[in-house]
Amino acid sequence: MTRTAPAENLRADPKREVLISGAGIAGTTLAFWLHRRGFDVTVIERATAVRGGGYPVDVRGTALEVVRRMGILPRLQDAHIDLRRLTFLDEDGGRIAALHPHTLTGGAGRDLEVPRGDLTEALHAAIRDDVPFLFDESIATLHQHGHGVDVTFRGGGSRTFDLVIGADGLHSRTRELVFGPEQRFHRYLGYCFAGFTVPNTYGLTRETVLWNSPGRAAALYAAGHDEIHALLNFAHPEPPHAAFRNPRAQRDLVATAFADAGWEVPGLLTAMRDADDLFFDAVGQIRMPRWSSGRVALVGDAAHAPSFLTGQGTSLALIGAHVLADSLADQDHAAGFAAYDRATRDFATTNQDRIGDGDAALFPTTAHALHERNTRLRELSTAPAAAARPAHTPPTLPPRA
Ligand SMILES: Cc1cc2nc3c(=O)[nH]c(=O)nc-3n(C[C@H](O)[C@H](O)[C@H](O)COP(=O)(O)OP(=O)(O)OC[C@H]3O[C@@H](n4cnc5c(N)ncnc54)[C@H](O)[C@@H]3O)c2cc1C
């Protein structure tokens, strides 16, 4: 089943067998491109189906070319949310400024914003007939040797693969098994957040409303008419380890942080208590000196999560997956992983460096920083062109699709 192949013989050899852990954005994209490049691919996913849900995500710049090459661009254009307005409120709920979102991101033009579930569904539909997806499954152990990677699965059974790729997100199990504990690579950015869905009783359509007080923010994101994505983001000095696996502790932590907040926040806290789709996490990045070890490599958030503050995690995952598949196509895994690293590392790091500890423009942590931010916003609402800046520094995609 496995063998070591000199580069010149790879095309003639039997298909190289690859296990991808994680059927998120990076995993499904990688499955598509590896299959197209002639690999024998198996995908495992811990959840019982491709996971929908989550906030809308951005597909920008070069990532648009990736989805175009995959044939799903028209479907994503149909799903584009096309937000019209971003309104900033002060602590008492008074309006500071209302801007077109492109004023802040510089993302006018072709960039897309789509519900995360629509994107994963479109990616999955593009590859599910060609590649086996095993749901409710994950890696239990990995053992590398000269000829392959022996994998045992949580659901029982074992198999040997030529390569294993961890596309299992920010809290990657593959990374932990091969590279060590997450704390070694996690850069905490000083905030925690809780996201959940609430009924749209606010009369909002295709717009975001953002309330701030120093170190706290509440956002209402109306992608359509019926539901609102609510986000409560707050500064917290250390990652709240005790809360990570404890939904009750998460809700308590958020409620304490926003205890005396005004505007619509008390109602949001009540809704959060009952929400069945609460998504809580620390805001952080993954920074690693290398993304591969032997026959195992990482892609997407598992390798280089930039945090949602950048709006670039999805584009990084799409581009990284395409480049990784292409890098592996005509050479052995060591050369392929090195080429993947060379082609995408600057792009990942540049995007990660755009965010410093506790200084996100949307979430100022001190009264002074909030005042300065609000002053800039008021100026912007009268001279919007001043704020536009490029959203990315794209790498070059493989020439062939
Ligand atoms: C449910 C969900 C909601 C999200 N919501 C948002 C959002 O609102 N805004 C935002 O900016 N980003 C969100 N993200 C993250 C965003 O999708 C990623 O930052 C980005 O798209 C990179 O994608 P990825 O494929 O690397 O990681 P992810 O999209 O996180 O995908 C990782 C996949 O791996 C699976 N997985 C995890 N552990 C294992 C395991 N041990 N074995 C097998 N499979 C495993 C997960 O179930 C998931 O399907 C969300 C992710 C998820 C999973």
The ligand as a Gaussian input file, in Angstrom:
#p B3LYP/6-31G(d) Opt

LIG

0 1
 C      -18.601000      25.192000      13.334000
 C      -17.605000      26.262000      12.960000
 C      -17.989000      27.599000      12.963000
 C      -17.081000      28.588000      12.621000
 N      -17.502000      29.868000      12.619000
 C      -16.668000      30.837000      12.219000
 C      -17.093000      32.171000      12.166000
 O      -18.225000      32.460000      12.533000
 N      -16.235000      33.129000      11.719000
 C      -14.970000      32.811000      11.326000
 O      -14.218000      33.697000      10.911000
 N      -14.523000      31.558000      11.391000
 C      -15.339000      30.555000      11.827000
 N      -14.890000      29.287000      11.890000
 C      -13.499000      29.035000      11.514000
 C      -13.279000      29.134000      10.023000
 O      -14.065000      28.174000       9.363000
 C      -11.800000      28.892000       9.793000
 O      -11.064000      29.947000      10.393000
 C      -11.314000      28.953000       8.389000
 O      -12.319000      28.831000       7.477000
 C      -10.238000      27.902000       8.163000
 O      -10.836000      26.646000       7.904000
 P      -10.249000      25.267000       8.377000
 O      -10.830000      24.272000       7.443000
 O       -8.789000      25.340000       8.530000
 O      -10.817000      25.049000       9.829000
 P      -12.321000      24.757000      10.283000
 O      -13.272000      25.468000       9.412000
 O      -12.343000      25.028000      11.738000
 O      -12.535000      23.182000      10.012000
 C      -11.938000      22.172000      10.776000
 C      -12.752000      20.905000      10.616000
 O      -12.070000      19.856000      11.301000
 C      -13.002000      19.138000      12.094000
 N      -12.269000      18.537000      13.204000
 C      -11.828000      19.146000      14.332000
 N      -11.171000      18.266000      15.102000
 C      -11.198000      17.072000      14.452000
 C      -10.665000      15.788000      14.730000
 N       -9.976000      15.542000      15.866000
 N      -10.859000      14.795000      13.840000
 C      -11.563000      15.026000      12.667000
 N      -12.092000      16.233000      12.368000
 C      -11.896000      17.248000      13.226000
 C      -14.020000      20.173000      12.499000
 O      -15.253000      19.588000      12.893000
 C      -14.138000      20.989000      11.233000
 O      -15.085000      20.429000      10.352000
 C      -15.742000      28.262000      12.272000
 C      -15.338000      26.922000      12.273000
 C      -16.258000      25.912000      12.618000
 C      -15.808000      24.460000      12.604000

